[in-house]
Amino acid sequence: MATIGVCIFSAPADLSSVFRRHVVSASRKLVKLRNPFLKPLAVWTEEQTSTAATSTRTRNFVEKKTSSDDDHEERVDDVEESDSNYKRKSLKDYFDEAKELIRSDGGQPRWFCPLECGSHTPDSPLLLYLPGMDGVGLGLTMQHQRLGKIFDVWCLHIPVKDRTSFRGLVKLIEKEVKSENSHLPKRPIYLVGDSLGACLALAVAARNPHIDLALILANPATSFSKSVLRQTVPLLGIMPDQVTSLSYMLSLITGPSGDPWKTVMDSVVKGLSLQSTVEELSRNLVTLSSYLPVLADIFPKETLLWKLELLKSASAYANARLHSVKAQTLVLCSGKDQLLPSQEEGQRLRRALPNCQMRMFENSGHFLLMEDGVDLVTIIKGASFYRRGNNLDYVSDFIPPTTPESNKALENIRWMSVVTSPVMLSTLEDGKIVRGLSGIPSEGPVLFVGYHNLLGFEVMPLIPQFLLERNILLRGIAHPMMFYKQGEGGSLDSSGFDTIRLMGAVPVSASNFYRLMSSKSYALLYPGGVREALHRKGEEYKLFWPEQSEFVRMAARFGAKIIPFGAVGEDDIAELVFDYNDQMKIPYMKSIIEEGTKGVIKLRTDASGEVANQQMHWPYVVPKVPGRFYYHFGKPIETDGMKHELRDREKSHELYLQVKSEVEKSLAYLKEKREHDPYRELLPRLLILDYNDQIKIPFLETLTDDGVNINPREEA
């Protein structure tokens, strides 16, 4: 499989410090107002009138400078420094702010902007949060700070005593959506809905199929008819007020935040002692119990019964109009939702909606977006769900991963680097081969062109090594099946590729290649693509490249440096025992391959030969005691100043053949040199591993013919 950047206004004095903030004036004011009736969370300028009935007030934002195309190389340090100082809010913050919010509650539903959400760029899309049954509008409390950097976030608050019907709420949201769309028609509007809010989002999308909406639905209440909530409605109606509220509140706090077993397991993962675990569990229970009065204020009996009836009508309304929903949709489902059958509902919506992705969270409860470890921004980035225009631009819309995101994403594949102890060799401009990646150019654009090992094994150690050693993010040019819903039924689950997308991979296309080169990125290209990654028995280290050049002239157009490289080690990791040829001899498996291939986007439809034979199948392999991966990056080939020269097809083809030849030479070089490596096998490497905080990866000890002294006890 091809894989693969002062004028301060103060709030009124009676406001709590929780809701105050300083606002720095900018040259451009917010062009759209969201009727911030919600006084504690609204910030307004001194130009406002003193009349309490004023319905709209101007709010100022700090504008962030956008990076130019000339400064767009993807590096970890391109991410804002503030991310490293980011402190996530907790459930306690939700209750504190909810208590403050409902203290002077009343009036009609209205929009407010959280204090942490004012640092977005001027071209950020609008995000409207539609709350769940609580109606408070603070369901994204733990997500506000990060969301506020990439979205213009506004939340809907539904007062406790409000009795607006479901249709009335739909019209209120629809009015805002239409107004925003009329002002900025080329910018998407995100609707993030939580249970009840998910039904609202679906209803608005069904009524407005012509508006560019992106829906994020967390445990949608479209499954209300199958839930335990529906069955308890008659019973709640005859129960005393105190028992009714207490029963529902207990169902709320028995979610993962109050689940003792989950607390114990989380503590084990963190390495906490038994005493610390008990103390943490006790603190959680005390904290939750101390906020029962707040929950009682949010859900008095009359309001609770009203909300349950609202859920019933919301579910019926949304389900009756699913066929009209055309919006891009991301459904987030919890595996331990005590209130709704969210897993089954997610599967149903994925099949029913034409442009829908789904993400499962097996150990999460109903209040998914308020759980520790659930980061909505990371989820959005991993699903390639963030865009600023009508169409997703995989380069300009890409947000480089933060350091915590990179660490978490790469932790899952760190085992590959540990067990294979990758050896990286690069070539300096004078042709000298050196250990490490010092031969890699410091400035882009750079195009790495190489051989794809079986199942893309070599990519897993490659990406982390570039980040660790050179702080360079390699952006893979990958097969479209990693990004798009495949086939009529969309049977391929793309969630397994979230890490690849998070780390910057793009679907292979001429336009994406152009954008990568124009933005001075470090791009990773495998011309052999799927045919190499899914090769047959006996085809190890054999190139399956197209006859004609595909990348030379594009690289030359932007003066990119082309680095041919080879990687060997697949035959030391696993043995291919049941390949494509074997599977095609079995009628049942043959039909599966043909059906699977039919549903995948076709590439190189005009190509001939083996490279065009991209049959989608899964090679069966038997793991070996892991050997070692070896990489050799050849001398960079300069194309700067060759733009006009390489327009000639013959000269372009000559350079293409040169790159191909260099890749073959690198493979031959590595296969020969590894024969003399005393640490090629796992056992000798284990004997010298140093477990001092981190496993240190040993390197070759031999002195190669090229003069590369590689000592296993020296760090790269």
Stockholm file with secondary structure:
# STOCKHOLM 1.0

chainA/1-716         MATIGVCIFSAPADLSSVFRRHVVSASRKLVKLRNPFLKPLAVWTEEQTSTAATSTRTRNFVEKKTSSDDDHEERVDDVEESDSNYKRKSLKDYFDEAKELIRSDGGQPRWFCPLECGSHTPDSPLLLYLPGMDGVGLGLTMQHQRLGKIFDVWCLHIPVKDRTSFRGLVKLIEKEVKSENSHLPKRPIYLVGDSLGACLALAVAARNPHIDLALILANPATSFSKSVLRQTVPLLGIMPDQVTSLSYMLSLITGPSGDPWKTVMDSVVKGLSLQSTVEELSRNLVTLSSYLPVLADIFPKETLLWKLELLKSASAYANARLHSVKAQTLVLCSGKDQLLPSQEEGQRLRRALPNCQMRMFENSGHFLLMEDGVDLVTIIKGASFYRRGNNLDYVSDFIPPTTPESNKALENIRWMSVVTSPVMLSTLEDGKIVRGLSGIPSEGPVLFVGYHNLLGFEVMPLIPQFLLERNILLRGIAHPMMFYKQGEGGSLDSSGFDTIRLMGAVPVSASNFYRLMSSKSYALLYPGGVREALHRKGEEYKLFWPEQSEFVRMAARFGAKIIPFGAVGEDDIAELVFDYNDQMKIPYMKSIIEEGTKGVIKLRTDASGEVANQQMHWPYVVPKVPGRFYYHFGKPIETDGMKHELRDREKSHELYLQVKSEVEKSLAYLKEKREHDPYRELLPRLLILDYNDQIKIPFLETLTDDGVNINPREEA
#=GR chainA/1-716 SS CTTCCCCEECCCTTSCGGGCCCEECCSSCCSCCCCCCCGGGCCCCTTSCSCTTCCCCCCCCCCCCCCCGGGCCCCGGGSCGGGGGCCCCCHHHHHHHHHHHHHTCCSSCEEECCTTCCCCCTTCCEEEEECCTTCSSCTTTTTHHHHHHHSEEEEEECCTTCCCCHHHHHHHHHHHHHHHHHHCTTSCEEEEEETHHHHHHHHHHHHCTTSCEEEEEESCGGGGGGSHHHHHHHHHHHSCHHHHHHHHHHHHHTSGGGCHHHHHHHHHHHTCCHHHHHHHHHHHHHHHHHTHHHHHHHCCHHHHHHHHHHHHHHHHHHHHTGGGCCSEEEEEEETTCSSSCHHHHHHHHHHHSTTEEEEEETTCCSCGGGSTTCCHHHHHHHTTCCCSSSSCCTTTTCCCCCHHHHHHHHHTTHHHHHHHCCEEEEECTTSCEEESSTTSCSSSCEEEEECCCGGGTTHHHHHHHHHHHHCCCEEEEECGGGTSCCTTTCCSCGGGGHHHHHTTCEECCHHHHHHHHHTTCEEEECTTHHHHHTCCTTCTTCCCCCSSCSSHHHHHHTTCEEEEEEEECGGGTEEEEECHHHHTTSHHHHHHHHHHHHTSCCCCTTCCSGGGCCCCCCCEEEECSCCCCEEEECCCBCCTTCTTGGGSHHHHHHHHHHHHHHHHHHHHHHHHHGGGCTTSSHHHHHTTCCBSSSBCCCCCCSBCTTCCBCCTTSCC
#=GC SS_cons         CTTCCCCEECCCTTSCGGGCCCEECCSSCCSCCCCCCCGGGCCCCTTSCSCTTCCCCCCCCCCCCCCCGGGCCCCGGGSCGGGGGCCCCCHHHHHHHHHHHHHTCCSSCEEECCTTCCCCCTTCCEEEEECCTTCSSCTTTTTHHHHHHHSEEEEEECCTTCCCCHHHHHHHHHHHHHHHHHHCTTSCEEEEEETHHHHHHHHHHHHCTTSCEEEEEESCGGGGGGSHHHHHHHHHHHSCHHHHHHHHHHHHHTSGGGCHHHHHHHHHHHTCCHHHHHHHHHHHHHHHHHTHHHHHHHCCHHHHHHHHHHHHHHHHHHHHTGGGCCSEEEEEEETTCSSSCHHHHHHHHHHHSTTEEEEEETTCCSCGGGSTTCCHHHHHHHTTCCCSSSSCCTTTTCCCCCHHHHHHHHHTTHHHHHHHCCEEEEECTTSCEEESSTTSCSSSCEEEEECCCGGGTTHHHHHHHHHHHHCCCEEEEECGGGTSCCTTTCCSCGGGGHHHHHTTCEECCHHHHHHHHHTTCEEEECTTHHHHHTCCTTCTTCCCCCSSCSSHHHHHHTTCEEEEEEEECGGGTEEEEECHHHHTTSHHHHHHHHHHHHTSCCCCTTCCSGGGCCCCCCCEEEECSCCCCEEEECCCBCCTTCTTGGGSHHHHHHHHHHHHHHHHHHHHHHHHHGGGCTTSSHHHHHTTCCBSSSBCCCCCCSBCTTCCBCCTTSCC
//
